[in-house]
Amino acid sequence: MADNLATQTDSDVIQAGLNYLVYDGEKPVSHITTPGEAPVKRTANYQEHNVSIRDGRSLQKKTSLDREGFVFTTHTSSVVDFYDQEEVTKHYYPEVEKFVAEATGASRVHVFDHNVRADLEAKRREMKVREPVTVVHNDYTERSGPQRVRDLLPNEAETLLKTRFAFFNVWRPILGPVQTAPLAVCDAQSIMNGDLIPTDLRYGKRTGEVSQSTYNPEHRWFYFPLMERDEILLIKCYDSQKDGRSRFTAHTAFTDPNTPANAPGRESIETRTIAFFSDQEKP
């Protein structure tokens, strides 16, 4: 890590609690509820661990999608109202596809979903949106990555799965600056085999699979305080290539101890994409 990122001072680091899975050998299950009505119901047990989270804004060297698994950058959107499903689908999806293609070098990008989240319950109920996820997790597993391609693009899947593909999450604030429930991302290089535990994600008629992380004191955490509306975290959540580059990047919302008591609640949108690299054969 020291070879990639500049050394930071104590003033660049905060101490905060992150909720890790306590794995007992039984596969965890998260039951997805109706947005705005009730939080996701989780069957597993969790334990809060106090960790160091470094201010990514102070890094003198940029992170890499293929090394740390995330990058922080800026992006201006034409969208006026991110709560407007039609506007987001019509205008933001093409913007995101172009952005991810340029950031990753992908030959094709497919946006297939987005989630708007609000930290305040009143806002969630008003706008029918979900709460921030406050457990350490990653959005895909070794199994669910290829399966998601089959589910979303069934007529092309077998051809697409022959070459490299990756899932990227595009995370941005709807309002800024973000003060409550900021997003922390874990350096993918510090995630060891066995840290990420497959977890069922149960909807009404469909069961997906994500992963949740057990505690590892070697995990290296970063955040970007006071993110604004035109700032983005691009997170790689799955990569089919197994050549030593990052493949999974854990992340979670957390409570920043420096947040003022009267701070406005976080509002954010995360957009899920698949990037295809038709010129890169899988090993």
Secondary structure, DSSP 8 states (H G I E B T S, - for coil): -TTTS----GGGEEEEEEEEEE--SS--EEE---TTTS--EE-SEEEEEEEEEEEGGG-SS---TTTTSEEEEE-----S-TT-HHHIIIIIHHHHHHHHHHHH--SEEEEEEEEEEESSHHHHHHHT-B----S-EES--TTHHHHHHHHH-TTTHHHHTTEEEEEEEEEEESSSS--SS-EEEE-GGG--TTSEEEEEEE-SS-EEEEEEEB--TT--EEE-TT--TTEEEEEEEEES--SSS-----EEE---TT--TT----EEEEEEEEEEEEEEE--
